[in-house]
């Protein structure tokens, strides 16, 4: 664990997740959590020292709206397991082909919260995962495509249903705001995970 990663806590025994390969190559990680940030999205630790400056710049002409977005982003990080939030962010960006969110959250999540193979799997979709992770990805896809959850997915989410709905909506409107904006300068692009299309190809190639 590198020192810029968010600290890990023990995964509750009743919540299982993991990457699913087409040939039953199962994988799983301990699920990290995060302490509430008192500095909103400016908290450098949450972004590995690279906060989303382009997002801040785009919002600076709408200070009241910007403040609301920062509060909501901070609330989601305080309320949700950090792994779950990154699954939501990455899947929303994959479905909408949003380079800004994809690149930023690949950088945030890689090694600390999700493995290389798991991030590639997020681009491939729900079928790449098992358990709770698959439920989260299915929920995101339903919300992005139809703005509704099926009864089965709503039931499977249980107590997380509201937070997942809000998180998916949050990243969807951030993606809309930033749809024409390239990734943050200086944030490394990971070979094989350059964009959602390449990441999905990486998943299927490595799973073959």
Residue pairs with C-beta under 8 A, 6 or more apart in sequence:
1 8
1 112
2 111
2 112
4 45
4 48
4 49
4 112
5 32
5 111
5 112
5 113
6 32
6 33
6 34
6 45
6 46
6 82
6 112
6 113
7 32
7 33
8 30
8 31
8 32
8 33
9 30
9 31
9 32
9 33
10 30
11 30
11 31
15 31
15 131
15 132
16 28
16 130
16 131
16 132
17 28
17 29
17 31
17 83
17 129
17 130
17 131
17 132
17 133
17 134
18 26
18 27
18 28
18 29
18 129
18 130
18 131
18 133
19 25
19 26
19 27
19 28
19 115
19 117
19 118
19 121
19 128
19 129
19 130
19 133
20 26
20 121
20 127
20 128
20 129
20 130
20 134
21 27
21 128
21 207
22 204
22 207
22 208
23 207
25 207
26 130
27 115
27 117
27 118
29 83
29 113
29 114
29 115
29 118
31 81
31 83
31 84
32 81
32 82
32 83
32 112
32 113
33 81
33 82
34 46
34 77
34 78
34 82
35 78
36 74
36 77
36 78
37 43
37 45
37 46
37 74
37 77
37 78
40 70
40 71
40 73
40 74
41 47
41 51
41 52
41 55
41 56
41 70
41 73
41 74
42 51
42 70
43 51
44 50
44 51
46 77
46 108
47 104
47 108
48 107
48 108
48 112
50 107
50 184
50 186
50 187
52 104
52 184
53 184
54 100
54 178
54 181
54 184
55 100
55 174
55 177
55 178
56 66
58 177
58 178
58 181
59 65
59 66
59 69
59 177
60 66
69 174
72 166
72 170
73 170
76 85
76 163
76 166
76 167
76 170
77 85
79 163
80 160
80 163
80 167
82 113
83 109
83 113
83 114
84 136
84 160
84 164
84 167
85 167
86 105
86 108
86 109
86 113
86 114
87 114
87 122
87 133
87 136
87 137
87 140
88 136
88 140
88 164
88 167
88 168
88 171
89 101
89 105
89 167
89 171
90 101
90 102
90 105
90 106
90 109
90 114
90 119
90 122
90 123
91 122
91 125
91 136
91 137
91 140
91 141
91 144
92 98
92 101
92 140
92 144
92 168
92 171
92 172
92 175
93 99
93 100
93 101
93 102
93 105
93 171
93 175
93 196
94 102
94 122
94 123
94 125
94 196
94 199
94 200
95 140
95 141
95 144
95 145
96 144
96 172
96 175
96 179
97 195
97 196
97 197
98 175
98 178
98 179
99 182
99 183
99 195
100 175
100 178
100 179
100 181
100 182
100 183
100 184
101 171
101 174
101 175
101 178
102 195
102 196
102 199
103 183
103 184
103 187
103 189
103 195
104 183
104 184
104 187
106 119
106 190
106 193
107 187
107 188
107 190
109 119
110 116
110 119
110 190
110 193
114 122
116 190
116 192
116 193
117 203
117 206
118 129
119 193
119 199
120 128
120 192
120 193
120 199
120 200
120 202
120 203
120 206
121 128
121 129
121 203
122 128
122 137
122 199
123 193
123 196
123 197
123 199
123 200
123 202
123 203
124 199
124 200
124 203
124 204
125 137
125 141
125 200
126 134
126 137
126 138
126 141
127 134
128 203
129 137
135 153
135 156
135 157
136 157
136 160
136 164
138 153
139 149
139 153
139 157
139 161
139 164
139 165
139 168
140 164
140 168
142 148
142 149
142 150
142 153
143 149
143 164
143 165
143 168
143 169
143 172
144 168
144 172
149 157
149 161
149 165
154 161
157 164
183 189
192 198
192 199
192 202
193 199
193 202
